[in-house]
Amino acid sequence: MARTLLEKWSQFDTLFASIIILDLFSITSPVSKYLQSDSIDYLRAWRSVETLLELVSKKRNGEHYTKLYNKCKLFAQKLNTFFIDEPLLDFQDNFVSKRISVKKKNPGELSNDEVKTLSPFKKTRGTYFQILDTVKMSINERFVPNKELLMDIAWLDPSKYKEIVNLSLEQLPSNSLNKLSKLAGVDRKTLFVELKQFAEQYSSFSATTRSVNCEHNVRETIDTEDDVAAIKQPKCGDCLPKVYQILYEITSKSDLFNTLYLTMKYVLVLPCTQVSCERAFSKLKILKTKLRSSIRQEHLEPLMSLFVEEDLIQFIQKDEIIDQLASSSQELKRLLF
């Protein structure tokens, strides 16, 4: 069994497939991690997706394929040098040409042997191009249909407020805020008016509100592979969660910016990927096991909330929970105090 695995791993086809996968992961993993972060800049997220598509397209050529091929050959040679004292390890440093099968000819039957049409190098190049096409198709199917919504959400980012202050409703692009206002169930004109008023006063609101820490990308542009890889950036204070916090404090005391608050609330509950949903189901399996299969919904729901949002539990004041529980009945108040 172990020898069979070694033989498979030492084949040039296996090494080359690993090189291709690592090359793809080098540009897709940073974008994937950024889209899974707790808070993101939607405009920059969309730019990172566009850049990712461009980078995948640039890799779809014979020159880059040959570069990966030479890299794999060099890697195989280094492995053979490193394991020179291991007789069982012999890594292939090139594609192996497969033997052409010879067909058996029965009496009176006309048949020809199979013709070798493509070399392993060219055949694998076609497979490599198919992989890149599949990756591009998957990205397009997932993100391109939501381009309009992402561009609308970008208007809510504080980095756009200086531009919004100098805009009128007539100067606003006709396709801006249409999709977002429709999905959030608010009026587009009212949303823009409140957004402009809020943008004019944002600096004063921000000065009196505690900062919110979140993972954010501070780059203004994302144009190269290095920019995509550098998406994971330090924490910031001017982001959508902070805007929501300001709006929450304002709307809880007055009727100002209600439309903008509802829109911001809708935006922040939008999942960028299916990761959060999949994690919730994974935690549900941990929580509701065979030994706890009879747990009721009334107990399961709060337990799931605590389990999924466990990072927020540290901010809960235990004394406040005890006080609230004690106030629910005189007997509890007598026992707890």
Secondary structure as UniProt FT lines:
FT   HELIX           2..9
FT   HELIX           12..35
FT   HELIX           42..59
FT   HELIX           62..82
FT   TURN            83..85
FT   TURN            87..88
FT   TURN            107..108
FT   HELIX           120..143
FT   HELIX           144..146
FT   HELIX           147..154
FT   TURN            155..156
FT   HELIX           158..160
FT   HELIX           161..165
FT   TURN            169..171
FT   TURN            174..177
FT   HELIX           178..184
FT   HELIX           188..207
FT   STRAND          214..215
FT   HELIX           225..229
FT   STRAND          235..236
FT   HELIX           240..251
FT   TURN            252..253
FT   TURN            256..257
FT   HELIX           258..268
FT   HELIX           275..287
FT   HELIX           290..292
FT   TURN            293..294
FT   HELIX           297..308
FT   HELIX           310..315
FT   HELIX           318..326
FT   TURN            327..328
FT   HELIX           330..336
//
